[in-house]
C-alpha cells in the first residue's frame, strides 16, 4: 500500500489530501483569510505559512510524514514542459522561486511538496501543469510572426479524464485520438493523439464561459481598448474575470442563468445556447487537426453537470465522435493517481531541466 500526500495551493486556500493507493483517507481545504495573506508581497513569500498549516493538518488527522510513500503538488507556472510526472529537483525549485513563467499560488505546490517530502524521506513530484506544451509546430502558427498560439489549459483534469476513459473502456490511451473540453469558470480544450496533447485551446481564444470572454473579433477588441482607455492589467481583469455570463447577467453561476431560462427569459436562453455553440465550434476546430478521426469527445469540469448545456453541445458534435460525460474537476484524485503510477512503475517521472541551461 502506498500512502500519498497531495497538495494543491489556490489563491486563498491550500487543499491537502492523503490517499492510500486509490482510496482517499481524507481531504481538507485550509482556508487563508485575505488579511492573513496581505502582508506577503509575493506568492512565494507565503511558503512557510502554507507549509506549516499543511503539516499541522497532517498531525490533526494522525498522519505521520514518515508513513508517506510520496508527496505530489500541483504543478506551477513553469516554462513549457511535457505531460506526465516530474520529480521535483533543484532546477524546478529555483525556476519557481526566482523565474516563474507567471504568478500563481500553484507555484508553491512543488516547493511545499519538496519540503514535506524531505521530512518524510521520500520523493516529491508534480503532474500535468497548465504549461504542458506538446503542440504540433503547425498549430502554433498565426498570421503575425510576433504571436504564436500558447499551450495553456486545464491539463491536469483533462488528461486525467482521458486516461480514465481509456482505463474504463479497456483501451490504450497511447493509441487514441480524443478531444477533451474542460468546462468551468474558464473553459479550455485539448486534443490528445497517441498519448500527447498535440493541440490546445486556451481560455482566451476558445469559447466564452461564466467569467471569461473567450475569443473575440480583433478589430472590435482594439476599438474597445481605445474607448475604455484601459491598460493591459485592466483589460486582463475584464476579459478573464468580468466577462462571459457575468458580463451578460451579473453572475458566474450557470445554475442561476438556467433558472432565468426556466422563468422564460429569452435573452438568457439565447446567450446560454450561444455558449454551448461556441464550445461545440471549438471542439470542431480541434477535430480537423486529426482530419476528423476522433475516437471520443469528453466533456468535463463543473459545467458538464448541466444536462441542458451538454445536450446542446452533444447535438452539435456527435457526428464527429461519441460524446462522453465526465462532470466535475477531480484535481486531487488526478494528482494522487499520477504519483501512484510512478510508484507502481507504470510511468517514469521526468527530470526538469531549466530552459536557461
PENORNOR-V435264 format. One line per field, one symbol per residue. psi: psi as a letter, one per 30 degrees, with the letter a starting at -180 (. if undefined). A space follows every 50 residues. Layout:
psi: ???
This chain:
psi: kkkkkkkjkaegljkllkkjbfkkelkkjjkjkeeefefjelefffeeee eeeeeeeeeeggjkfffkflkklkkaillklllakkkkleeeeeeeefhl flkkffffeeeeeeeeeeefhalkllkilfgkjgkkeeffkafjffklkl jjlieeeeeeeeeeeeefghljeggljkkkjjjaekklllkkkhgkjfll jlfgfbllaegkfaklkeeeeeeeeeefhkleeeeeeefgfgabeeeegg kgjfeeeeeeefggjeeeeeeeeeeeeeeeeeeeeeefeghgikelkkka lefffjeeefeeeeeffffelkkkkilljieeeeeeeeeeeeefgfkkkl kkkkff.
